[in-house]
Each structure stands twice: as structure tokens, then as C-alpha cells.
Amino acid sequence: MTTPQSELAIGLLIAMVAGVVVTLVVGTARITQVRRLARRHRRSWPRAG
């Protein structure tokens, strides 16, 4: 049998894990986007010297 407190705790735990997963996915996508952009600019950027 579960109590209201344990149900709340489980719900908060699930919400926390979901938040971490979303943050990791968005962060990874953004880092990948920035790396691609930097690589593209590095190839087309004229070198000094």
C-alpha cells in the first residue's frame, strides 16, 4: 500500500529524471550544432601567414 507522500515522492523523482534527460538531450544537440558551425567556419576562414 502506498501513502500520499510516497506517491508524491515517486512523481517528483520521475519528473526530476525526465528533466535531466530533456536537459541532456537539448544540451547535446546544442553542443553538436555549435561544433558543426565552428568546423564550417574554420574551413572557410582565411589563414593568416
PyMOL Python script that loads the backbone (N, CA, C, O; Angstrom):
from pymol import cmd

cmd.read_pdbstr("""\
ATOM      1  N   MET A   1       0.843  -1.178   0.000  1.00  0.00           N
ATOM      2  CA  MET A   1       0.000   0.000   0.000  1.00  0.00           C
ATOM      3  C   MET A   1       0.895   1.250   0.000  1.00  0.00           C
ATOM      4  O   MET A   1       1.901   1.306   0.707  1.00  0.00           O
ATOM      5  N   THR A   2       0.514   2.232  -0.793  1.00  0.00           N
ATOM      6  CA  THR A   2       1.305   3.457  -0.875  1.00  0.00           C
ATOM      7  C   THR A   2       0.591   4.584  -0.150  1.00  0.00           C
ATOM      8  O   THR A   2      -0.637   4.616  -0.071  1.00  0.00           O
ATOM      9  N   THR A   3       1.365   5.487   0.367  1.00  0.00           N
ATOM     10  CA  THR A   3       0.817   6.661   1.038  1.00  0.00           C
ATOM     11  C   THR A   3       0.883   7.843   0.082  1.00  0.00           C
ATOM     12  O   THR A   3       1.612   7.808  -0.910  1.00  0.00           O
ATOM     13  N   PRO A   4       0.122   8.887   0.383  1.00  0.00           N
ATOM     14  CA  PRO A   4       0.194  10.071  -0.489  1.00  0.00           C
ATOM     15  C   PRO A   4       1.604  10.655  -0.584  1.00  0.00           C
ATOM     16  O   PRO A   4       2.003  11.163  -1.632  1.00  0.00           O
ATOM     17  N   GLN A   5       2.355  10.577   0.519  1.00  0.00           N
ATOM     18  CA  GLN A   5       3.722  11.104   0.489  1.00  0.00           C
ATOM     19  C   GLN A   5       4.607  10.295  -0.445  1.00  0.00           C
ATOM     20  O   GLN A   5       5.415  10.862  -1.181  1.00  0.00           O
ATOM     21  N   SER A   6       4.463   8.973  -0.423  1.00  0.00           N
ATOM     22  CA  SER A   6       5.306   8.155  -1.300  1.00  0.00           C
ATOM     23  C   SER A   6       4.907   8.339  -2.762  1.00  0.00           C
ATOM     24  O   SER A   6       5.765   8.311  -3.644  1.00  0.00           O
ATOM     25  N   GLU A   7       3.626   8.523  -3.025  1.00  0.00           N
ATOM     26  CA  GLU A   7       3.193   8.785  -4.397  1.00  0.00           C
ATOM     27  C   GLU A   7       3.753  10.116  -4.892  1.00  0.00           C
ATOM     28  O   GLU A   7       4.178  10.231  -6.042  1.00  0.00           O
ATOM     29  N   LEU A   8       3.751  11.120  -4.016  1.00  0.00           N
ATOM     30  CA  LEU A   8       4.326  12.414  -4.369  1.00  0.00           C
ATOM     31  C   LEU A   8       5.827  12.286  -4.607  1.00  0.00           C
ATOM     32  O   LEU A   8       6.361  12.864  -5.554  1.00  0.00           O
ATOM     33  N   ALA A   9       6.501  11.531  -3.753  1.00  0.00           N
ATOM     34  CA  ALA A   9       7.944  11.346  -3.897  1.00  0.00           C
ATOM     35  C   ALA A   9       8.272  10.648  -5.209  1.00  0.00           C
ATOM     36  O   ALA A   9       9.223  11.026  -5.894  1.00  0.00           O
ATOM     37  N   ILE A  10       7.500   9.640  -5.559  1.00  0.00           N
ATOM     38  CA  ILE A  10       7.729   8.923  -6.818  1.00  0.00           C
ATOM     39  C   ILE A  10       7.467   9.849  -8.005  1.00  0.00           C
ATOM     40  O   ILE A  10       8.224   9.846  -8.976  1.00  0.00           O
ATOM     41  N   GLY A  11       6.410  10.630  -7.930  1.00  0.00           N
ATOM     42  CA  GLY A  11       6.105  11.581  -9.002  1.00  0.00           C
ATOM     43  C   GLY A  11       7.199  12.615  -9.179  1.00  0.00           C
ATOM     44  O   GLY A  11       7.578  12.941 -10.304  1.00  0.00           O
ATOM     45  N   LEU A  12       7.709  13.134  -8.063  1.00  0.00           N
ATOM     46  CA  LEU A  12       8.795  14.113  -8.140  1.00  0.00           C
ATOM     47  C   LEU A  12      10.072  13.486  -8.680  1.00  0.00           C
ATOM     48  O   LEU A  12      10.802  14.121  -9.441  1.00  0.00           O
ATOM     49  N   LEU A  13      10.343  12.258  -8.295  1.00  0.00           N
ATOM     50  CA  LEU A  13      11.527  11.563  -8.797  1.00  0.00           C
ATOM     51  C   LEU A  13      11.439  11.362 -10.310  1.00  0.00           C
ATOM     52  O   LEU A  13      12.414  11.578 -11.029  1.00  0.00           O
ATOM     53  N   ILE A  14      10.273  10.951 -10.780  1.00  0.00           N
ATOM     54  CA  ILE A  14      10.079  10.758 -12.222  1.00  0.00           C
ATOM     55  C   ILE A  14      10.222  12.090 -12.959  1.00  0.00           C
ATOM     56  O   ILE A  14      10.837  12.150 -14.024  1.00  0.00           O
ATOM     57  N   ALA A  15       9.654  13.158 -12.391  1.00  0.00           N
ATOM     58  CA  ALA A  15       9.764  14.478 -13.019  1.00  0.00           C
ATOM     59  C   ALA A  15      11.213  14.945 -13.061  1.00  0.00           C
ATOM     60  O   ALA A  15      11.649  15.547 -14.042  1.00  0.00           O
ATOM     61  N   MET A  16      11.959  14.667 -11.992  1.00  0.00           N
ATOM     62  CA  MET A  16      13.365  15.066 -11.954  1.00  0.00           C
ATOM     63  C   MET A  16      14.168  14.320 -13.014  1.00  0.00           C
ATOM     64  O   MET A  16      14.972  14.922 -13.726  1.00  0.00           O
ATOM     65  N   VAL A  17      13.954  13.026 -13.117  1.00  0.00           N
ATOM     66  CA  VAL A  17      14.680  12.229 -14.115  1.00  0.00           C
ATOM     67  C   VAL A  17      14.324  12.701 -15.522  1.00  0.00           C
ATOM     68  O   VAL A  17      15.199  12.806 -16.381  1.00  0.00           O
ATOM     69  N   ALA A  18      13.049  12.985 -15.760  1.00  0.00           N
ATOM     70  CA  ALA A  18      12.633  13.476 -17.073  1.00  0.00           C
ATOM     71  C   ALA A  18      13.289  14.821 -17.378  1.00  0.00           C
ATOM     72  O   ALA A  18      13.706  15.063 -18.510  1.00  0.00           O
ATOM     73  N   GLY A  19      13.382  15.692 -16.383  1.00  0.00           N
ATOM     74  CA  GLY A  19      14.039  16.984 -16.576  1.00  0.00           C
ATOM     75  C   GLY A  19      15.509  16.840 -16.914  1.00  0.00           C
ATOM     76  O   GLY A  19      16.029  17.557 -17.768  1.00  0.00           O
ATOM     77  N   VAL A  20      16.179  15.912 -16.244  1.00  0.00           N
ATOM     78  CA  VAL A  20      17.595  15.669 -16.524  1.00  0.00           C
ATOM     79  C   VAL A  20      17.768  15.152 -17.945  1.00  0.00           C
ATOM     80  O   VAL A  20      18.672  15.586 -18.660  1.00  0.00           O
ATOM     81  N   VAL A  21      16.912  14.232 -18.354  1.00  0.00           N
ATOM     82  CA  VAL A  21      17.011  13.664 -19.702  1.00  0.00           C
ATOM     83  C   VAL A  21      16.783  14.747 -20.754  1.00  0.00           C
ATOM     84  O   VAL A  21      17.525  14.824 -21.734  1.00  0.00           O
ATOM     85  N   VAL A  22      15.775  15.572 -20.562  1.00  0.00           N
ATOM     86  CA  VAL A  22      15.498  16.649 -21.521  1.00  0.00           C
ATOM     87  C   VAL A  22      16.675  17.618 -21.587  1.00  0.00           C
ATOM     88  O   VAL A  22      17.074  18.043 -22.671  1.00  0.00           O
ATOM     89  N   THR A  23      17.228  17.966 -20.425  1.00  0.00           N
ATOM     90  CA  THR A  23      18.370  18.878 -20.393  1.00  0.00           C
ATOM     91  C   THR A  23      19.568  18.291 -21.125  1.00  0.00           C
ATOM     92  O   THR A  23      20.242  18.996 -21.877  1.00  0.00           O
ATOM     93  N   LEU A  24      19.838  17.014 -20.912  1.00  0.00           N
ATOM     94  CA  LEU A  24      20.960  16.365 -21.596  1.00  0.00           C
ATOM     95  C   LEU A  24      20.755  16.329 -23.106  1.00  0.00           C
ATOM     96  O   LEU A  24      21.690  16.581 -23.866  1.00  0.00           O
ATOM     97  N   VAL A  25      19.549  16.021 -23.541  1.00  0.00           N
ATOM     98  CA  VAL A  25      19.273  15.945 -24.978  1.00  0.00           C
ATOM     99  C   VAL A  25      19.423  17.325 -25.623  1.00  0.00           C
ATOM    100  O   VAL A  25      20.062  17.457 -26.666  1.00  0.00           O
ATOM    101  N   VAL A  26      18.838  18.345 -25.007  1.00  0.00           N
ATOM    102  CA  VAL A  26      18.924  19.696 -25.565  1.00  0.00           C
ATOM    103  C   VAL A  26      20.368  20.193 -25.538  1.00  0.00           C
ATOM    104  O   VAL A  26      20.828  20.803 -26.504  1.00  0.00           O
ATOM    105  N   GLY A  27      21.080  19.942 -24.453  1.00  0.00           N
ATOM    106  CA  GLY A  27      22.476  20.360 -24.357  1.00  0.00           C
ATOM    107  C   GLY A  27      23.352  19.688 -25.388  1.00  0.00           C
ATOM    108  O   GLY A  27      24.197  20.333 -26.010  1.00  0.00           O
ATOM    109  N   THR A  28      23.154  18.389 -25.574  1.00  0.00           N
ATOM    110  CA  THR A  28      23.929  17.650 -26.571  1.00  0.00           C
ATOM    111  C   THR A  28      23.641  18.167 -27.974  1.00  0.00           C
ATOM    112  O   THR A  28      24.557  18.323 -28.782  1.00  0.00           O
ATOM    113  N   ALA A  29      22.374  18.431 -28.263  1.00  0.00           N
ATOM    114  CA  ALA A  29      22.017  18.955 -29.582  1.00  0.00           C
ATOM    115  C   ALA A  29      22.657  20.320 -29.816  1.00  0.00           C
ATOM    116  O   ALA A  29      23.144  20.597 -30.912  1.00  0.00           O
ATOM    117  N   ARG A  30      22.660  21.158 -28.809  1.00  0.00           N
ATOM    118  CA  ARG A  30      23.239  22.498 -28.957  1.00  0.00           C
ATOM    119  C   ARG A  30      24.754  22.426 -29.132  1.00  0.00           C
ATOM    120  O   ARG A  30      25.311  23.125 -29.978  1.00  0.00           O
ATOM    121  N   ILE A  31      25.418  21.597 -28.351  1.00  0.00           N
ATOM    122  CA  ILE A  31      26.871  21.454 -28.486  1.00  0.00           C
ATOM    123  C   ILE A  31      27.226  20.934 -29.872  1.00  0.00           C
ATOM    124  O   ILE A  31      28.179  21.409 -30.489  1.00  0.00           O
ATOM    125  N   THR A  32      26.466  19.963 -30.361  1.00  0.00           N
ATOM    126  CA  THR A  32      26.702  19.428 -31.702  1.00  0.00           C
ATOM    127  C   THR A  32      26.518  20.518 -32.753  1.00  0.00           C
ATOM    128  O   THR A  32      27.303  20.617 -33.696  1.00  0.00           O
ATOM    129  N   GLN A  33      25.491  21.325 -32.589  1.00  0.00           N
ATOM    130  CA  GLN A  33      25.230  22.411 -33.532  1.00  0.00           C
ATOM    131  C   GLN A  33      26.390  23.411 -33.537  1.00  0.00           C
ATOM    132  O   GLN A  33      26.837  23.830 -34.605  1.00  0.00           O
ATOM    133  N   VAL A  34      26.870  23.789 -32.376  1.00  0.00           N
ATOM    134  CA  VAL A  34      27.966  24.758 -32.289  1.00  0.00           C
ATOM    135  C   VAL A  34      29.249  24.176 -32.874  1.00  0.00           C
ATOM    136  O   VAL A  34      29.990  24.886 -33.554  1.00  0.00           O
ATOM    137  N   ARG A  35      29.523  22.902 -32.623  1.00  0.00           N
ATOM    138  CA  ARG A  35      30.728  22.272 -33.177  1.00  0.00           C
ATOM    139  C   ARG A  35      30.682  22.235 -34.700  1.00  0.00           C
ATOM    140  O   ARG A  35      31.687  22.504 -35.357  1.00  0.00           O
ATOM    141  N   ARG A  36      29.528  21.905 -35.261  1.00  0.00           N
ATOM    142  CA  ARG A  36      29.400  21.892 -36.723  1.00  0.00           C
ATOM    143  C   ARG A  36      29.632  23.280 -37.294  1.00  0.00           C
ATOM    144  O   ARG A  36      30.328  23.440 -38.297  1.00  0.00           O
ATOM    145  N   LEU A  37      29.048  24.279 -36.653  1.00  0.00           N
ATOM    146  CA  LEU A  37      29.210  25.653 -37.116  1.00  0.00           C
ATOM    147  C   LEU A  37      30.671  26.084 -37.020  1.00  0.00           C
ATOM    148  O   LEU A  37      31.185  26.731 -37.933  1.00  0.00           O
ATOM    149  N   ALA A  38      31.334  25.737 -35.942  1.00  0.00           N
ATOM    150  CA  ALA A  38      32.749  26.099 -35.776  1.00  0.00           C
ATOM    151  C   ALA A  38      33.608  25.399 -36.819  1.00  0.00           C
ATOM    152  O   ALA A  38      34.526  26.004 -37.373  1.00  0.00           O
ATOM    153  N   ARG A  39      33.321  24.139 -37.090  1.00  0.00           N
ATOM    154  CA  ARG A  39      34.087  23.395 -38.094  1.00  0.00           C
ATOM    155  C   ARG A  39      33.890  24.019 -39.468  1.00  0.00           C
ATOM    156  O   ARG A  39      34.844  24.140 -40.236  1.00  0.00           O
ATOM    157  N   ARG A  40      32.670  24.413 -39.782  1.00  0.00           N
ATOM    158  CA  ARG A  40      32.377  25.028 -41.071  1.00  0.00           C
ATOM    159  C   ARG A  40      33.112  26.355 -41.215  1.00  0.00           C
ATOM    160  O   ARG A  40      33.657  26.645 -42.280  1.00  0.00           O
ATOM    161  N   HIS A  41      33.135  27.155 -40.171  1.00  0.00           N
ATOM    162  CA  HIS A  41      33.820  28.446 -40.224  1.00  0.00           C
ATOM    163  C   HIS A  41      35.330  28.273 -40.259  1.00  0.00           C
ATOM    164  O   HIS A  41      36.031  29.067 -40.888  1.00  0.00           O
ATOM    165  N   ARG A  42      35.833  27.253 -39.596  1.00  0.00           N
ATOM    166  CA  ARG A  42      37.278  27.024 -39.586  1.00  0.00           C
ATOM    167  C   ARG A  42      37.772  26.661 -40.980  1.00  0.00           C
ATOM    168  O   ARG A  42      38.871  27.055 -41.368  1.00  0.00           O
ATOM    169  N   ARG A  43      36.972  25.914 -41.736  1.00  0.00           N
ATOM    170  CA  ARG A  43      37.367  25.532 -43.099  1.00  0.00           C
ATOM    171  C   ARG A  43      37.373  26.725 -44.036  1.00  0.00           C
ATOM    172  O   ARG A  43      38.252  26.834 -44.892  1.00  0.00           O
ATOM    173  N   SER A  44      36.404  27.626 -43.887  1.00  0.00           N
ATOM    174  CA  SER A  44      36.274  28.740 -44.823  1.00  0.00           C
ATOM    175  C   SER A  44      37.034  29.982 -44.370  1.00  0.00           C
ATOM    176  O   SER A  44      37.162  30.936 -45.138  1.00  0.00           O
ATOM    177  N   TRP A  45      37.535  29.990 -43.150  1.00  0.00           N
ATOM    178  CA  TRP A  45      38.237  31.158 -42.625  1.00  0.00           C
ATOM    179  C   TRP A  45      39.631  31.244 -43.237  1.00  0.00           C
ATOM    180  O   TRP A  45      40.378  30.266 -43.202  1.00  0.00           O
ATOM    181  N   PRO A  46      40.000  32.412 -43.805  1.00  0.00           N
ATOM    182  CA  PRO A  46      41.349  32.535 -44.396  1.00  0.00           C
ATOM    183  C   PRO A  46      42.412  32.519 -43.302  1.00  0.00           C
ATOM    184  O   PRO A  46      42.257  33.152 -42.258  1.00  0.00           O
ATOM    185  N   ARG A  47      43.481  31.795 -43.558  1.00  0.00           N
ATOM    186  CA  ARG A  47      44.552  31.672 -42.569  1.00  0.00           C
ATOM    187  C   ARG A  47      45.542  32.816 -42.724  1.00  0.00           C
ATOM    188  O   ARG A  47      45.903  33.192 -43.839  1.00  0.00           O
ATOM    189  N   ALA A  48      45.969  33.357 -41.615  1.00  0.00           N
ATOM    190  CA  ALA A  48      46.971  34.427 -41.624  1.00  0.00           C
ATOM    191  C   ALA A  48      48.354  33.807 -41.698  1.00  0.00           C
ATOM    192  O   ALA A  48      48.631  32.803 -41.041  1.00  0.00           O
ATOM    193  N   GLY A  49      49.212  34.403 -42.493  1.00  0.00           N
ATOM    194  CA  GLY A  49      50.593  33.931 -42.541  1.00  0.00           C
ATOM    195  C   GLY A  49      50.778  32.996 -43.638  1.00  0.00           C
ATOM    196  O   GLY A  49      51.882  32.489 -43.837  1.00  0.00           O
TER     197      GLY A  49
END
""", "prot")
cmd.dss("prot")
cmd.show_as("cartoon", "prot")
cmd.util.cbc("prot")
cmd.orient("prot")
